[in-house]
């Protein structure tokens, strides 16, 4: 009889059962309503930048926060295949709903029955956290921080004016099926990848970014990355089957 370890190895010969390369991922930011297509349809979020400028001029005064409306596009893949190139990590939200006990008649016998409550919201402590790499012209201070301030003035009200929300797509890649089947006895010279699944977060807006700290000491990786928390209304996955 075949043992559990040989059986698992045999099953992992199938591409669908192989362990993925989780360091292969990309992220794209879209105007709302376009992310459900593909990563090839990535558009500039310059329109959101223009709306941020309009809101800040009205509430903060002209010229107080620089907004580079094209910084996202300049720091993205020119071919619009892989989206934004200066994000270093993504932390996904938890998913859960509350469960409470209740002494309802006929539920649970002698023990209290359990009843489902509200699903965890997306915001506050349950967020999409994205870490960005700081550059000389920085997307944090030249786009996202003004974005947060503008959103605080607007109050996230859906009035169809000066839209400041976006959709975010995170794509996961792994070795393509053909190279997976070749194995070590049939080497290849070019490593090809294919998308295995995507997560799409709708109606997203940044609401929190940590403060900076500078010194004359040694530069660490943590000093050139900043984490931004995004709230959103819902998310879903599009597996590639």
N, C-alpha and C positions, 0 to 999 in steps of 0.2 A: 504494500500500500504506500502511495506517495506521502511524504511527510509535509508538514505545514510550510516549512521554509522553501523546499523545492517548488511546492505548489504556488507560493506567492511569487517567486522568481519567474515561474512559467507564466503566470497571469500578467506580470509586468512587462512581458514581451509585447503585449497589446498596448498601443499608444494611449488609449483611453485610461489605462491603469498605471501608466508610468508616473513617477514622482516629478512634479513640475520644477522648472528653474524659476523660483519666485523672485529673483532679482531682475528678471526681464519684464519691465512694465513701462507704460507711458501714461501721460495725463494730458487731457485737452479741456479747454474752457470754451464754451459755446454761448452765443446768444440763445435765449430760451426758445425751445421748440425745435432745435436742429440736432441735438445730441443723439436722438434716437436713430439717426442714420448710421454713418460709419465714421471712422476717424479721418477718412479722406475728405469729409465735408466740413472740416474744421474751419471756422470763420474767425475773423478778428473780433475782439471785444472792444474795439475803438469806440463804438457807439455808447457803450456803458461808460467809458472814459469821458466822452462829451457830456453825458448826463451828470456825472460826478462833478465836473467843472461847473456846470450850470447851478447845481444845488449849493456847492460851496461858495460860489460867487454871491449867491443870494443870502446865505446865512452866516458866512464867515468873513465875507469881503473879498474883492477881486485880488488875485495874485498871492494869496496867503499860503496855499498848498499847491506845489507843482504837480501836475498830472501829465505824465507822458502817455498819450493815448495809444501810441504804437509800440510801447515797450514789450507787450506780450507778443506781438507779431515778430519783432526783431529777435526775440529770444526763443522763437519756435522754429520747427523744421520748415525750410523753404518749400519743400514738396508737399507740405500739409499731410504727411503720412503719420507722424509720431507726436504732433502737438508740441507742448511746452517742454523745453529742454533743461530748465534750471530748477526743477523740483527734485529734492533728494530723498524724500520719504513720504509715505501716506499712512495714516492711522485711521482705520475704519471705525464707524460707530458700532456700539453693541445693539443687539436686537432682542427685546424681551417684552413681556406684558406682565402686569401685576396679577398675582394670585392671592386671594383672601379666603379665609375659612368662614363658614356661616352655619348656624344651627337651623337650617331650613328643614321642615318636615319631609321625610322621605329621601333625604340626601345624606349619604355617608353612613347609614346605620347608626351605631352608637357613637361614632366619631363625627366631628363636624365635616360637612362637605366642603369642597373647594370650588370657588367661582372665579372666573376670569375677569380681570379689571382692565384698566386702560393700558394701551401700548406705550412704551417709552417714547417720549418726544425727541425730536432732533434739534438740539440746541442746548445751551447751558452746559450740562455735564456730558451729554451724549452728542458728539459732534464728529464731523469729518475734519481731521487735522492734517494739514499739508505743510511740510517744511520746505522752504525755498532757500536757495544758495544766494548769498549777497553778491552783487556785482557792482562795478563802479556807478553805472546807472541802474539803480536798484528798483526792482518791481515792488518791493515792500513800501519804501518811502515815496516812490513816484507813482504808485497806482493803488496798492492795497490799503495803506494807512489812510489816504484821502477817501477811499471807497468806504472804509468803516465809519469815518466821520460823517460822510454824506448820508450813509444808511441810518445813522443815529438821528440825524435831522429829519429825514424823510419818514422814519418810523415804520418802514417796511409796508406801507399802505399800498394796496393794489388799486391805483387810480388810473392806470393806463397812461400815465405821464411820467417821463424821465425814468424809464425802466432801469433798475440797478441790480437786477438779479440775473443769474446765469444758470446754465446747466454744466455739469462737470462729468466727464467720462474718464474712467480709469481702465486701461486695457492690460490684460495679462498675456504674456507670450511664453512660448516654449519651443523646443526643437520641432521642426516640421515632421510630418508622419513618414516621409520618405527617408530622411536621415535617421530617424528612430529605428526603422526596420533594417537599415544597413548594418549597424553594429560595428564592433571593432575590427572585424575581418574585411570590411569594405570601407576603407577610409574615404573621406571627402575633403576637398580643399576649401570649400566655401560653406560657412555655417549659415543655414537659413532658419528663419523663425516663422511661426504662425500664431495668430491670436487664438487663445483657448477660451477666454471669457472676458466680459466687460461689465463694469458696474457704472450705472448712470444715476447721478444725483440731480434732482430737478429743483428749480427755484432756489438756488444756492446763493448765499450772500455771506461775506466775511463779517465777523462781529468781534473778533479778539485777536490781538497780536501782542507778543511780549515786548517789553522795553529792551533797549540795547544797553550794552556795557562795554566800555573801552578802557584799555590800559596800555602800559609800555612793556608788558610781559610777553611771553611766548604766545603765538597765535595758535588756537586750537580749532578743531573742526566745528565745535559748537558756537564759536564766535563768528563764523561766516554762514550760519544757517539760522533762520527764524521760522517759527511755527505759527501758522495762522489757523484759527478755528472757523469753520464754515457751518452755518445752520442751513437747513434745507427742509422741504416739505415731505418728500418721499424719495425712495430710491428703488431700483430694480436691477436685475442682472440679465444679460443676454448671452447665454452660453453658446459656444460654437460646437454643434453636435455633428 
